[in-house]
Amino acid sequence: MSETALVVAEKLDVAVLFTGDGMDRILKEIEAKAMAHVPDVSTDAGRKDIGSLAHKVARSKTLIDDMGKDVVADWKKKAKEIDNHRKTARDFLDDLKTKVRQPLTDWEAVEAVKKEEADRLEREKIEKRIADLAAFNIHLPFFEVAGWTDGTYEAKLIIAKDEYKTEQKRLTDEEAARKAESERLEKVRLEQEAEAKRLAEVQRKIEEQERKAKAEVEEANRIERESIEKERRAVEAEKAAIEKEKAVREAAAAARNLAIKEEKEAQERKAREAEKEAAELARQEALKPDKEKLLAFAQFLQAGVKYPEMKSEETEAVLKNARIQIYDIGEELLTAIEEL
């Protein structure tokens, strides 16, 4: 490999090459050797020299890279051995730490059980105090009751009992007062209902008398309305007969006027049609010379044009396309002449 590279493996010190500026110095040495060559592409030998130099640069790269791989592989092997020793030390010392600390660990476990039991008893004592106070309508959070001494709790309980008794007496008195007021209001309600019934009966009798009087008045009014209605119908019947006769006369007059109007419109329509036909005849007569010329020109375009003979297929195709276009122009002229 050293013969085909710009550096010799045996002369490279791995410890120097892959530390500090060792790599920069080797790369600069390779660059200096490569750039010292004067390229000559004018001869076959010169071109081969350029290719050989490029190959040596590539082999130099492979040489340095392989040396680096060998160093890394050796380092990985040593690192693995060190990691195995580290794990052995960790496992051994962890077990030793556990054995040395075991008496303290056992003592802490016993103390934790004692503390847990003490905490449970204290929590149950506080919960019982909260429940005792709640029985007297005193509701407090756990953290507040937990901060009391036994003396504070006893004092609070005595106060709660006294206040509860006072509150219960107040509620009893209020209930008695509400009951007495309710009984009074019920007595008033019954008296008002009795008075309302009496007044309703009086009102019923008054309304009955008013209803009878109203019925008599309504009957008299009904008889009078019927008489008026009978007279009104007679007047309307006479008016309807007059209106009917008037409508018959107006209808007859309208029919005569309509017949006269329709006859007049028919005469005017015939006159307009005759005038339109005369105008169209005059227009066609005036256009006749030009239409005849256009017709002759269209027929000339379709049949009378004499086309030259072509020798090549390309010019024949151009001429054929021109004939089609001229023929289509003749067709358009014929269509336009028919529409005039």
Contacts in CASP RR format, 6 or more apart in sequence:
PFRMAT RR
TARGET T0000
AUTHOR 0000-0000-0000
METHOD contacts of the structure
MODEL  1
MSETALVVAEKLDVAVLFTGDGMDRILKEIEAKAMAHVPDVSTDAGRKDI
GSLAHKVARSKTLIDDMGKDVVADWKKKAKEIDNHRKTARDFLDDLKTKV
RQPLTDWEAVEAVKKEEADRLEREKIEKRIADLAAFNIHLPFFEVAGWTD
GTYEAKLIIAKDEYKTEQKRLTDEEAARKAESERLEKVRLEQEAEAKRLA
EVQRKIEEQERKAKAEVEEANRIERESIEKERRAVEAEKAAIEKEKAVRE
AAAAARNLAIKEEKEAQERKAREAEKEAAELARQEALKPDKEKLLAFAQF
LQAGVKYPEMKSEETEAVLKNARIQIYDIGEELLTAIEEL
1 9 0 8 1.000
1 59 0 8 1.000
1 62 0 8 1.000
1 63 0 8 1.000
2 8 0 8 1.000
2 9 0 8 1.000
2 10 0 8 1.000
2 63 0 8 1.000
4 55 0 8 1.000
4 56 0 8 1.000
4 59 0 8 1.000
5 56 0 8 1.000
5 59 0 8 1.000
5 60 0 8 1.000
5 62 0 8 1.000
5 63 0 8 1.000
6 29 0 8 1.000
6 30 0 8 1.000
6 33 0 8 1.000
6 34 0 8 1.000
6 56 0 8 1.000
6 57 0 8 1.000
6 60 0 8 1.000
7 26 0 8 1.000
7 29 0 8 1.000
7 30 0 8 1.000
7 60 0 8 1.000
7 63 0 8 1.000
7 64 0 8 1.000
9 63 0 8 1.000
9 67 0 8 1.000
12 26 0 8 1.000
12 64 0 8 1.000
12 67 0 8 1.000
14 67 0 8 1.000
14 68 0 8 1.000
14 70 0 8 1.000
14 71 0 8 1.000
16 22 0 8 1.000
17 23 0 8 1.000
17 26 0 8 1.000
17 64 0 8 1.000
17 67 0 8 1.000
18 68 0 8 1.000
18 71 0 8 1.000
23 64 0 8 1.000
26 64 0 8 1.000
30 57 0 8 1.000
30 60 0 8 1.000
34 53 0 8 1.000
34 56 0 8 1.000
34 57 0 8 1.000
37 49 0 8 1.000
37 50 0 8 1.000
37 53 0 8 1.000
39 46 0 8 1.000
39 49 0 8 1.000
39 50 0 8 1.000
40 46 0 8 1.000
40 47 0 8 1.000
40 49 0 8 1.000
40 50 0 8 1.000
41 47 0 8 1.000
41 50 0 8 1.000
98 105 0 8 1.000
122 146 0 8 1.000
126 142 0 8 1.000
126 145 0 8 1.000
126 146 0 8 1.000
127 142 0 8 1.000
129 145 0 8 1.000
129 148 0 8 1.000
129 153 0 8 1.000
129 157 0 8 1.000
130 140 0 8 1.000
130 142 0 8 1.000
130 145 0 8 1.000
132 157 0 8 1.000
133 139 0 8 1.000
133 140 0 8 1.000
133 145 0 8 1.000
133 156 0 8 1.000
133 157 0 8 1.000
133 160 0 8 1.000
136 157 0 8 1.000
136 160 0 8 1.000
136 161 0 8 1.000
136 163 0 8 1.000
136 164 0 8 1.000
137 164 0 8 1.000
137 167 0 8 1.000
138 156 0 8 1.000
138 160 0 8 1.000
145 153 0 8 1.000
148 156 0 8 1.000
287 340 0 8 1.000
291 337 0 8 1.000
291 340 0 8 1.000
294 333 0 8 1.000
294 336 0 8 1.000
294 337 0 8 1.000
295 333 0 8 1.000
295 334 0 8 1.000
295 337 0 8 1.000
297 333 0 8 1.000
298 330 0 8 1.000
298 331 0 8 1.000
298 333 0 8 1.000
298 334 0 8 1.000
298 337 0 8 1.000
301 326 0 8 1.000
301 327 0 8 1.000
301 329 0 8 1.000
301 330 0 8 1.000
301 333 0 8 1.000
302 326 0 8 1.000
302 327 0 8 1.000
302 330 0 8 1.000
302 331 0 8 1.000
305 323 0 8 1.000
305 326 0 8 1.000
307 319 0 8 1.000
307 323 0 8 1.000
308 319 0 8 1.000
310 316 0 8 1.000
310 318 0 8 1.000
310 319 0 8 1.000
END
